Amino acid sequence: MTTSTHPASHTPIYEELVEEHGDILAEARAAAEHSQLTASQALDWSDLRRRE
């Protein structure tokens, strides 16, 4: 993923690093969101209450 949330005119160093290494911050953000969703689904016990 190489989508940047920073305008190129304000952060030229960041844009250069993104070109060289990819957008690590965006990848970390996406991984964190995925982890939160996975944890939320794993800890969702609402189906157990419905069965009783």
All heavy atoms as TSV, in Angstrom:
chain	resi	resn	atom	element	x	y	z
A	1	MET	N	N	0.860	-1.167	0.000
A	1	MET	CA	C	0.000	0.000	0.000
A	1	MET	C	C	0.903	1.226	0.000
A	1	MET	O	O	1.773	1.365	0.833
A	1	MET	CB	C	-0.888	-0.017	1.242
A	1	MET	CG	C	-1.778	1.186	1.330
A	1	MET	SD	S	-2.736	1.268	2.849
A	1	MET	CE	C	-3.913	-0.010	2.562
A	2	THR	N	N	0.688	2.143	-0.914
A	2	THR	CA	C	1.525	3.332	-0.988
A	2	THR	C	C	0.709	4.605	-0.910
A	2	THR	O	O	1.135	5.646	-1.350
A	2	THR	CB	C	2.355	3.333	-2.285
A	2	THR	OG1	O	1.453	3.270	-3.383
A	2	THR	CG2	C	3.335	2.180	-2.304
A	3	THR	N	N	-0.470	4.533	-0.344
A	3	THR	CA	C	-1.317	5.716	-0.208
A	3	THR	C	C	-0.832	6.564	0.951
A	3	THR	O	O	-0.628	6.083	2.043
A	3	THR	CB	C	-2.779	5.312	0.051
A	3	THR	OG1	O	-3.184	4.447	-0.996
A	3	THR	CG2	C	-3.680	6.524	0.100
A	4	SER	N	N	-0.642	7.846	0.697
A	4	SER	CA	C	-0.163	8.750	1.731
A	4	SER	C	C	-1.269	9.687	2.158
A	4	SER	O	O	-2.071	10.122	1.347
A	4	SER	CB	C	1.019	9.566	1.208
A	4	SER	OG	O	1.388	10.541	2.159
A	5	THR	N	N	-1.311	10.005	3.443
A	5	THR	CA	C	-2.293	10.962	3.940
A	5	THR	C	C	-1.690	12.339	4.089
A	5	THR	O	O	-2.346	13.264	4.514
A	5	THR	CB	C	-2.852	10.504	5.307
A	5	THR	OG1	O	-1.765	10.368	6.216
A	5	THR	CG2	C	-3.602	9.193	5.172
A	6	HIS	N	N	-0.398	12.480	3.740
A	6	HIS	CA	C	0.293	13.756	3.861
A	6	HIS	C	C	0.493	14.378	2.487
A	6	HIS	O	O	0.911	13.708	1.559
A	6	HIS	CB	C	1.661	13.561	4.522
A	6	HIS	CG	C	1.579	12.932	5.870
A	6	HIS	ND1	N	1.146	13.620	6.962
A	6	HIS	CD2	C	1.875	11.695	6.296
A	6	HIS	CE1	C	1.178	12.823	8.009
A	6	HIS	NE2	N	1.602	11.644	7.621
A	7	PRO	N	N	0.222	15.675	2.336
A	7	PRO	CA	C	0.475	16.332	1.054
A	7	PRO	C	C	1.969	16.378	0.755
A	7	PRO	O	O	2.785	16.611	1.646
A	7	PRO	CB	C	-0.082	17.741	1.235
A	7	PRO	CG	C	-0.621	17.830	2.607
A	7	PRO	CD	C	-0.381	16.541	3.315
A	8	ALA	N	N	2.328	16.158	-0.487
A	8	ALA	CA	C	3.728	16.107	-0.885
A	8	ALA	C	C	4.445	17.433	-0.652
A	8	ALA	O	O	5.619	17.466	-0.336
A	8	ALA	CB	C	3.831	15.698	-2.353
A	9	SER	N	N	3.760	18.542	-0.807
A	9	SER	CA	C	4.400	19.841	-0.670
A	9	SER	C	C	4.832	20.140	0.760
A	9	SER	O	O	5.742	20.918	0.978
A	9	SER	CB	C	3.463	20.947	-1.161
A	9	SER	OG	O	2.292	20.958	-0.373
A	10	HIS	N	N	4.213	19.500	1.739
A	10	HIS	CA	C	4.519	19.784	3.137
A	10	HIS	C	C	5.513	18.791	3.741
A	10	HIS	O	O	6.138	19.097	4.736
A	10	HIS	CB	C	3.237	19.790	3.975
A	10	HIS	CG	C	2.260	20.834	3.548
A	10	HIS	ND1	N	2.499	22.176	3.714
A	10	HIS	CD2	C	1.057	20.738	2.955
A	10	HIS	CE1	C	1.482	22.866	3.248
A	10	HIS	NE2	N	0.590	22.007	2.768
A	11	THR	N	N	5.647	17.628	3.163
A	11	THR	CA	C	6.506	16.597	3.745
A	11	THR	C	C	7.325	15.893	2.670
A	11	THR	O	O	7.160	14.694	2.424
A	11	THR	CB	C	5.668	15.572	4.516
A	11	THR	OG1	O	4.710	15.023	3.610
A	11	THR	CG2	C	4.985	16.177	5.717
A	12	PRO	N	N	8.257	16.597	2.035
A	12	PRO	CA	C	9.027	15.957	0.954
A	12	PRO	C	C	9.877	14.788	1.444
A	12	PRO	O	O	10.056	13.808	0.721
A	12	PRO	CB	C	9.897	17.082	0.410
A	12	PRO	CG	C	9.939	18.109	1.485
A	12	PRO	CD	C	8.650	17.973	2.248
A	13	ILE	N	N	10.390	14.853	2.670
A	13	ILE	CA	C	11.198	13.746	3.182
A	13	ILE	C	C	10.336	12.512	3.355
A	13	ILE	O	O	10.729	11.397	2.989
A	13	ILE	CB	C	11.881	14.146	4.511
A	13	ILE	CG1	C	12.896	15.257	4.247
A	13	ILE	CG2	C	12.543	12.947	5.168
A	13	ILE	CD1	C	13.473	15.878	5.494
A	14	TYR	N	N	9.130	12.700	3.899
A	14	TYR	CA	C	8.210	11.586	4.076
A	14	TYR	C	C	7.874	10.948	2.734
A	14	TYR	O	O	7.893	9.724	2.596
A	14	TYR	CB	C	6.936	12.064	4.781
A	14	TYR	CG	C	5.925	10.980	5.009
A	14	TYR	CD1	C	6.064	10.090	6.072
A	14	TYR	CD2	C	4.832	10.824	4.161
A	14	TYR	CE1	C	5.144	9.083	6.282
A	14	TYR	CE2	C	3.914	9.818	4.368
A	14	TYR	CZ	C	4.068	8.957	5.423
A	14	TYR	OH	O	3.160	7.962	5.617
A	15	GLU	N	N	7.578	11.752	1.755
A	15	GLU	CA	C	7.232	11.228	0.427
A	15	GLU	C	C	8.394	10.440	-0.174
A	15	GLU	O	O	8.189	9.397	-0.787
A	15	GLU	CB	C	6.823	12.367	-0.515
A	15	GLU	CG	C	5.515	13.016	-0.152
A	15	GLU	CD	C	4.352	12.042	-0.220
A	15	GLU	OE1	O	4.295	11.204	-1.148
A	15	GLU	OE2	O	3.491	12.115	0.662
A	16	GLU	N	N	9.601	10.919	0.030
A	16	GLU	CA	C	10.772	10.202	-0.482
A	16	GLU	C	C	10.919	8.850	0.210
A	16	GLU	O	O	11.200	7.829	-0.429
A	16	GLU	CB	C	12.030	11.040	-0.259
A	16	GLU	CG	C	13.279	10.434	-0.863
A	16	GLU	CD	C	14.483	11.333	-0.677
A	16	GLU	OE1	O	14.349	12.565	-0.832
A	16	GLU	OE2	O	15.562	10.783	-0.375
A	17	LEU	N	N	10.721	8.827	1.515
A	17	LEU	CA	C	10.794	7.558	2.247
A	17	LEU	C	C	9.700	6.593	1.817
A	17	LEU	O	O	9.926	5.383	1.720
A	17	LEU	CB	C	10.716	7.818	3.751
A	17	LEU	CG	C	11.935	8.490	4.372
A	17	LEU	CD1	C	11.647	8.887	5.809
A	17	LEU	CD2	C	13.145	7.578	4.291
A	18	VAL	N	N	8.505	7.111	1.555
A	18	VAL	CA	C	7.406	6.263	1.085
A	18	VAL	C	C	7.761	5.645	-0.260
A	18	VAL	O	O	7.525	4.460	-0.498
A	18	VAL	CB	C	6.085	7.068	1.002
A	18	VAL	CG1	C	5.025	6.287	0.234
A	18	VAL	CG2	C	5.598	7.414	2.392
A	19	GLU	N	N	8.363	6.441	-1.137
A	19	GLU	CA	C	8.768	5.915	-2.444
A	19	GLU	C	C	9.816	4.813	-2.292
A	19	GLU	O	O	9.783	3.821	-3.009
A	19	GLU	CB	C	9.322	7.033	-3.310
A	19	GLU	CG	C	8.266	7.976	-3.834
A	19	GLU	CD	C	8.855	9.087	-4.681
A	19	GLU	OE1	O	9.971	8.910	-5.221
A	19	GLU	OE2	O	8.197	10.140	-4.800
A	20	GLU	N	N	10.739	4.978	-1.341
A	20	GLU	CA	C	11.805	4.007	-1.158
A	20	GLU	C	C	11.355	2.747	-0.421
A	20	GLU	O	O	11.761	1.642	-0.766
A	20	GLU	CB	C	12.965	4.634	-0.376
A	20	GLU	CG	C	13.721	5.693	-1.145
A	20	GLU	CD	C	14.822	6.336	-0.311
A	20	GLU	OE1	O	15.199	5.769	0.732
A	20	GLU	OE2	O	15.289	7.416	-0.698
A	21	HIS	N	N	10.523	2.918	0.608
A	21	HIS	CA	C	10.231	1.798	1.501
A	21	HIS	C	C	8.756	1.423	1.576
A	21	HIS	O	O	8.414	0.471	2.270
A	21	HIS	CB	C	10.709	2.133	2.918
A	21	HIS	CG	C	12.165	2.452	2.983
A	21	HIS	ND1	N	13.142	1.481	2.904
A	21	HIS	CD2	C	12.821	3.626	3.100
A	21	HIS	CE1	C	14.331	2.052	2.980
A	21	HIS	NE2	N	14.163	3.350	3.102
A	22	GLY	N	N	7.894	2.153	0.950
A	22	GLY	CA	C	6.460	1.926	1.078
A	22	GLY	C	C	5.912	2.732	2.239
A	22	GLY	O	O	6.657	3.256	3.063
A	23	ASP	N	N	4.620	2.849	2.322
A	23	ASP	CA	C	3.981	3.655	3.367
A	23	ASP	C	C	3.778	2.786	4.603
A	23	ASP	O	O	2.725	2.194	4.823
A	23	ASP	CB	C	2.657	4.226	2.870
A	23	ASP	CG	C	2.120	5.320	3.767
A	23	ASP	OD1	O	2.592	5.428	4.925
A	23	ASP	OD2	O	1.231	6.060	3.326
A	24	ILE	N	N	4.803	2.711	5.423
A	24	ILE	CA	C	4.808	1.864	6.610
A	24	ILE	C	C	3.716	2.287	7.585
A	24	ILE	O	O	3.064	1.451	8.211
A	24	ILE	CB	C	6.193	1.887	7.291
A	24	ILE	CG1	C	7.285	1.439	6.326
A	24	ILE	CG2	C	6.191	1.043	8.555
A	24	ILE	CD1	C	7.100	0.063	5.749
A	25	LEU	N	N	3.500	3.595	7.733
A	25	LEU	CA	C	2.468	4.060	8.657
A	25	LEU	C	C	1.082	3.589	8.227
A	25	LEU	O	O	0.291	3.150	9.055
A	25	LEU	CB	C	2.501	5.587	8.775
A	25	LEU	CG	C	3.756	6.178	9.400
A	25	LEU	CD1	C	3.671	7.707	9.401
A	25	LEU	CD2	C	3.961	5.653	10.794
A	26	ALA	N	N	0.789	3.669	6.948
A	26	ALA	CA	C	-0.511	3.205	6.455
A	26	ALA	C	C	-0.647	1.693	6.627
A	26	ALA	O	O	-1.717	1.197	6.993
A	26	ALA	CB	C	-0.692	3.590	4.990
A	27	GLU	N	N	0.434	0.967	6.386
A	27	GLU	CA	C	0.404	-0.486	6.568
A	27	GLU	C	C	0.212	-0.854	8.039
A	27	GLU	O	O	-0.556	-1.770	8.363
A	27	GLU	CB	C	1.684	-1.113	6.023
A	27	GLU	CG	C	1.790	-1.027	4.510
A	27	GLU	CD	C	3.115	-1.550	3.984
A	27	GLU	OE1	O	3.778	-2.351	4.682
A	27	GLU	OE2	O	3.480	-1.166	2.864
A	28	ALA	N	N	0.888	-0.129	8.934
A	28	ALA	CA	C	0.734	-0.388	10.370
A	28	ALA	C	C	-0.676	-0.057	10.825
A	28	ALA	O	O	-1.267	-0.787	11.634
A	28	ALA	CB	C	1.749	0.423	11.162
A	29	ARG	N	N	-1.237	1.032	10.303
A	29	ARG	CA	C	-2.612	1.420	10.638
A	29	ARG	C	C	-3.588	0.339	10.183
A	29	ARG	O	O	-4.485	-0.059	10.931
A	29	ARG	CB	C	-2.928	2.766	9.979
A	29	ARG	CG	C	-3.992	3.559	10.620
A	29	ARG	CD	C	-4.124	4.991	10.105
A	29	ARG	NE	N	-3.381	5.367	8.921
A	29	ARG	CZ	C	-2.252	6.093	8.934
A	29	ARG	NH1	N	-1.732	6.502	10.050
A	29	ARG	NH2	N	-1.652	6.412	7.811
A	30	ALA	N	N	-3.407	-0.164	8.979
A	30	ALA	CA	C	-4.290	-1.214	8.452
A	30	ALA	C	C	-4.142	-2.507	9.270
A	30	ALA	O	O	-5.141	-3.174	9.569
A	30	ALA	CB	C	-3.972	-1.479	6.982
A	31	ALA	N	N	-2.915	-2.848	9.656
A	31	ALA	CA	C	-2.702	-4.047	10.468
A	31	ALA	C	C	-3.347	-3.898	11.841
A	31	ALA	O	O	-3.935	-4.854	12.362
A	31	ALA	CB	C	-1.202	-4.320	10.617
A	32	ALA	N	N	-3.265	-2.704	12.416
A	32	ALA	CA	C	-3.889	-2.466	13.723
A	32	ALA	C	C	-5.406	-2.572	13.625
A	32	ALA	O	O	-6.046	-3.171	14.498
A	32	ALA	CB	C	-3.487	-1.092	14.255
A	33	GLU	N	N	-5.984	-2.015	12.572
A	33	GLU	CA	C	-7.433	-2.108	12.384
A	33	GLU	C	C	-7.854	-3.558	12.211
A	33	GLU	O	O	-8.870	-3.992	12.766
A	33	GLU	CB	C	-7.866	-1.272	11.184
A	33	GLU	CG	C	-7.765	0.221	11.421
A	33	GLU	CD	C	-8.023	1.047	10.164
A	33	GLU	OE1	O	-8.276	0.457	9.085
A	33	GLU	OE2	O	-7.958	2.277	10.263
A	34	HIS	N	N	-7.078	-4.324	11.456
A	34	HIS	CA	C	-7.386	-5.741	11.254
A	34	HIS	C	C	-7.287	-6.501	12.572
A	34	HIS	O	O	-8.137	-7.349	12.878
A	34	HIS	CB	C	-6.439	-6.345	10.215
A	34	HIS	CG	C	-6.723	-7.772	9.933
A	34	HIS	ND1	N	-6.043	-8.799	10.550
A	34	HIS	CD2	C	-7.630	-8.363	9.115
A	34	HIS	CE1	C	-6.508	-9.953	10.131
A	34	HIS	NE2	N	-7.474	-9.722	9.258
A	35	SER	N	N	-6.270	-6.198	13.361
A	35	SER	CA	C	-6.110	-6.854	14.659
A	35	SER	C	C	-7.269	-6.530	15.585
A	35	SER	O	O	-7.770	-7.409	16.303
A	35	SER	CB	C	-4.797	-6.432	15.312
A	35	SER	OG	O	-3.709	-6.885	14.549
A	36	GLN	N	N	-7.704	-5.272	15.582
A	36	GLN	CA	C	-8.838	-4.880	16.416
A	36	GLN	C	C	-10.107	-5.614	15.995
A	36	GLN	O	O	-10.873	-6.085	16.841
A	36	GLN	CB	C	-9.067	-3.377	16.346
A	36	GLN	CG	C	-8.052	-2.580	17.112
A	36	GLN	CD	C	-8.290	-1.085	16.999
A	36	GLN	OE1	O	-8.856	-0.607	16.023
A	36	GLN	NE2	N	-7.844	-0.350	18.004
A	37	LEU	N	N	-10.336	-5.731	14.702
A	37	LEU	CA	C	-11.512	-6.438	14.208
A	37	LEU	C	C	-11.455	-7.918	14.590
A	37	LEU	O	O	-12.440	-8.482	15.065
A	37	LEU	CB	C	-11.625	-6.286	12.690
A	37	LEU	CG	C	-12.774	-7.027	12.025
A	37	LEU	CD1	C	-14.118	-6.530	12.552
A	37	LEU	CD2	C	-12.702	-6.875	10.523
A	38	THR	N	N	-10.290	-8.529	14.404
A	38	THR	CA	C	-10.124	-9.939	14.743
A	38	THR	C	C	-10.352	-10.173	16.231
A	38	THR	O	O	-11.050	-11.115	16.627
A	38	THR	CB	C	-8.726	-10.423	14.333
A	38	THR	OG1	O	-8.567	-10.229	12.926
A	38	THR	CG2	C	-8.527	-11.896	14.669
A	39	ALA	N	N	-9.774	-9.314	17.070
A	39	ALA	CA	C	-9.945	-9.446	18.518
A	39	ALA	C	C	-11.407	-9.236	18.903
A	39	ALA	O	O	-11.949	-9.958	19.746
A	39	ALA	CB	C	-9.060	-8.449	19.249
A	40	SER	N	N	-12.045	-8.272	18.287
A	40	SER	CA	C	-13.449	-8.001	18.573
A	40	SER	C	C	-14.320	-9.207	18.235
A	40	SER	O	O	-15.205	-9.590	19.000
A	40	SER	CB	C	-13.911	-6.775	17.792
A	40	SER	OG	O	-15.279	-6.545	17.979
A	41	GLN	N	N	-14.056	-9.819	17.101
A	41	GLN	CA	C	-14.821	-11.005	16.704
A	41	GLN	C	C	-14.527	-12.184	17.618
A	41	GLN	O	O	-15.429	-12.949	17.967
A	41	GLN	CB	C	-14.503	-11.364	15.254
A	41	GLN	CG	C	-15.044	-10.359	14.266
A	41	GLN	CD	C	-14.558	-10.614	12.848
A	41	GLN	OE1	O	-13.600	-11.350	12.627
A	41	GLN	NE2	N	-15.214	-9.983	11.886
A	42	ALA	N	N	-13.278	-12.339	18.028
A	42	ALA	CA	C	-12.907	-13.452	18.901
A	42	ALA	C	C	-13.517	-13.301	20.290
A	42	ALA	O	O	-13.829	-14.302	20.946
A	42	ALA	CB	C	-11.386	-13.548	19.011
A	43	LEU	N	N	-13.688	-12.075	20.742
A	43	LEU	CA	C	-14.213	-11.829	22.083
A	43	LEU	C	C	-15.720	-11.582	22.111
A	43	LEU	O	O	-16.275	-11.318	23.169
A	43	LEU	CB	C	-13.483	-10.640	22.711
A	43	LEU	CG	C	-11.983	-10.834	22.903
A	43	LEU	CD1	C	-11.326	-9.541	23.366
A	43	LEU	CD2	C	-11.720	-11.958	23.889
A	44	ASP	N	N	-16.361	-11.685	20.966
A	44	ASP	CA	C	-17.807	-11.463	20.888
A	44	ASP	C	C	-18.532	-12.738	21.315
A	44	ASP	O	O	-18.550	-13.727	20.607
A	44	ASP	CB	C	-18.210	-11.086	19.461
A	44	ASP	CG	C	-19.700	-10.834	19.328
A	44	ASP	OD1	O	-20.398	-10.736	20.360
A	44	ASP	OD2	O	-20.172	-10.726	18.187
A	45	TRP	N	N	-19.111	-12.702	22.478
A	45	TRP	CA	C	-19.824	-13.855	23.010
A	45	TRP	C	C	-21.330	-13.670	22.913
A	45	TRP	O	O	-22.092	-14.391	23.533
A	45	TRP	CB	C	-19.424	-14.091	24.459
A	45	TRP	CG	C	-17.993	-14.489	24.629
A	45	TRP	CD1	C	-16.956	-14.247	23.780
A	45	TRP	CD2	C	-17.442	-15.211	25.719
A	45	TRP	NE1	N	-15.806	-14.757	24.270
A	45	TRP	CE2	C	-16.064	-15.353	25.462
A	45	TRP	CE3	C	-17.972	-15.730	26.878
A	45	TRP	CZ2	C	-15.221	-16.013	26.339
A	45	TRP	CZ3	C	-17.124	-16.384	27.756
A	45	TRP	CH2	C	-15.770	-16.534	27.489
A	46	SER	N	N	-21.773	-12.725	22.118
A	46	SER	CA	C	-23.202	-12.444	22.033
A	46	SER	C	C	-23.996	-13.633	21.492
A	46	SER	O	O	-25.143	-13.831	21.880
A	46	SER	CB	C	-23.457	-11.202	21.172
A	46	SER	OG	O	-22.981	-11.398	19.857
A	47	ASP	N	N	-23.410	-14.448	20.632
A	47	ASP	CA	C	-24.111	-15.631	20.125
A	47	ASP	C	C	-24.394	-16.643	21.237
A	47	ASP	O	O	-25.393	-17.338	21.203
A	47	ASP	CB	C	-23.276	-16.314	19.022
A	47	ASP	CG	C	-23.338	-15.564	17.711
A	47	ASP	OD1	O	-24.260	-14.731	17.545
A	47	ASP	OD2	O	-22.474	-15.800	16.853
A	48	LEU	N	N	-23.507	-16.739	22.214
A	48	LEU	CA	C	-23.722	-17.682	23.306
A	48	LEU	C	C	-24.930	-17.293	24.139
A	48	LEU	O	O	-25.678	-18.147	24.605
A	48	LEU	CB	C	-22.478	-17.740	24.209
A	48	LEU	CG	C	-21.232	-18.331	23.555
A	48	LEU	CD1	C	-20.059	-18.253	24.518
A	48	LEU	CD2	C	-21.484	-19.778	23.143
A	49	ARG	N	N	-25.139	-16.006	24.332
A	49	ARG	CA	C	-26.294	-15.541	25.111
A	49	ARG	C	C	-27.596	-15.831	24.377
A	49	ARG	O	O	-28.611	-16.080	24.991
A	49	ARG	CB	C	-26.163	-14.055	25.393
A	49	ARG	CG	C	-25.122	-13.756	26.432
A	49	ARG	CD	C	-25.136	-12.290	26.796
A	49	ARG	NE	N	-23.754	-11.875	26.877
A	49	ARG	CZ	C	-23.240	-10.825	26.324
A	49	ARG	NH1	N	-23.973	-9.985	25.646
A	49	ARG	NH2	N	-21.972	-10.539	26.454
A	50	ARG	N	N	-27.599	-15.783	23.078
A	50	ARG	CA	C	-28.817	-16.018	22.292
A	50	ARG	C	C	-29.250	-17.473	22.337
A	50	ARG	O	O	-30.408	-17.789	22.205
A	50	ARG	CB	C	-28.588	-15.594	20.836
A	50	ARG	CG	C	-28.470	-14.104	20.687
A	50	ARG	CD	C	-28.349	-13.733	19.214
A	50	ARG	NE	N	-27.901	-12.370	19.094
A	50	ARG	CZ	C	-26.956	-11.950	18.287
A	50	ARG	NH1	N	-26.366	-12.788	17.472
A	50	ARG	NH2	N	-26.604	-10.689	18.248
A	51	ARG	N	N	-28.310	-18.377	22.483
A	51	ARG	CA	C	-28.605	-19.816	22.445
A	51	ARG	C	C	-29.263	-20.286	23.728
A	51	ARG	O	O	-29.931	-21.299	23.742
A	51	ARG	CB	C	-27.322	-20.609	22.214
A	51	ARG	CG	C	-26.753	-20.407	20.850
A	51	ARG	CD	C	-25.502	-21.229	20.675
A	51	ARG	NE	N	-24.802	-20.846	19.464
A	51	ARG	CZ	C	-23.542	-21.109	19.212
A	51	ARG	NH1	N	-22.818	-21.761	20.089
A	51	ARG	NH2	N	-22.987	-20.738	18.079
A	52	GLU	N	N	-29.030	-19.608	24.823
A	52	GLU	CA	C	-29.561	-20.071	26.119
A	52	GLU	C	C	-31.033	-19.846	26.253
A	52	GLU	O	O	-31.705	-19.131	25.706
A	52	GLU	CB	C	-28.836	-19.358	27.261
A	52	GLU	CG	C	-27.379	-19.746	27.309
A	52	GLU	CD	C	-26.620	-18.986	28.398
A	52	GLU	OE1	O	-27.224	-18.141	29.096
A	52	GLU	OE2	O	-25.437	-19.251	28.544
